[in-house]
């Protein structure tokens, strides 16, 4: 799914906290 991919990219970029 695209959502799971977005999470991985965000985690790699360090934008996970913005995603949450």
N, CA, C and O atoms as a DFTB+ gen file, in Angstrom:
80 C
 N C O
     1  1       0.847      -1.212       0.000
     2  2       0.000       0.000       0.000
     3  2       0.877       1.255       0.000
     4  3       2.029       1.224       0.431
     5  1       0.321       2.327      -0.479
     6  2       1.076       3.583      -0.528
     7  2       1.320       4.126       0.873
     8  3       2.349       4.748       1.136
     9  1       0.368       3.888       1.767
    10  2       0.496       4.420       3.135
    11  2       1.729       3.839       3.823
    12  3       2.513       4.564       4.436
    13  1       1.885       2.522       3.711
    14  2       3.043       1.880       4.359
    15  2       4.334       2.422       3.776
    16  3       5.308       2.619       4.503
    17  1       4.355       2.665       2.483
    18  2       5.569       3.183       1.847
    19  2       5.857       4.583       2.360
    20  3       7.009       4.940       2.604
    21  1       4.821       5.359       2.519
    22  2       4.995       6.738       3.010
    23  2       5.602       6.731       4.405
    24  3       6.454       7.561       4.724
    25  1       5.163       5.797       5.227
    26  2       5.674       5.718       6.607
    27  2       7.166       5.393       6.572
    28  3       7.949       5.979       7.319
    29  1       7.551       4.474       5.721
    30  2       8.968       4.081       5.633
    31  2       9.804       5.275       5.194
    32  3      10.871       5.532       5.751
    33  1       9.313       6.009       4.188
    34  2      10.050       7.177       3.696
    35  2      10.133       8.232       4.798
    36  3      11.181       8.845       5.005
    37  1       9.035       8.434       5.490
    38  2       9.033       9.434       6.566
    39  2      10.006       9.036       7.662
    40  3      10.736       9.876       8.188
    41  1      10.016       7.777       8.000
    42  2      10.930       7.313       9.063
    43  2      12.373       7.522       8.621
    44  3      13.224       7.929       9.412
    45  1      12.637       7.241       7.352
    46  2      14.008       7.395       6.843
    47  2      14.384       8.875       6.813
    48  3      15.526       9.235       7.099
    49  1      13.426       9.726       6.467
    50  2      13.699      11.159       6.371
    51  2      13.632      11.812       7.751
    52  3      14.135      12.919       7.940
    53  1      13.012      11.128       8.711
    54  2      12.911      11.702      10.047
    55  2      11.690      12.600      10.157
    56  3      11.611      13.447      11.048
    57  1      10.728      12.410       9.238
    58  2       9.513      13.230       9.278
    59  2       8.379      12.447       9.925
    60  3       7.210      12.822       9.831
    61  1       8.749      11.345      10.588
    62  2       7.714      10.507      11.202
    63  2       6.943      11.315      12.235
    64  3       5.732      11.141      12.376
    65  1       7.628      12.196      12.959
    66  2       6.895      12.943      13.995
    67  2       5.916      13.911      13.332
    68  3       4.874      14.214      13.914
    69  1       6.216      14.392      12.161
    70  2       5.277      15.284      11.488
    71  2       4.096      14.456      10.958
    72  3       2.958      14.922      10.915
    73  1       4.400      13.222      10.559
    74  2       3.348      12.351      10.033
    75  2       2.353      12.006      11.134
    76  3       1.149      11.911      10.892
    77  1       2.877      11.818      12.362
    78  2       2.012      11.447      13.484
    79  2       1.175      12.675      13.845
    80  3       0.361      12.618      14.767
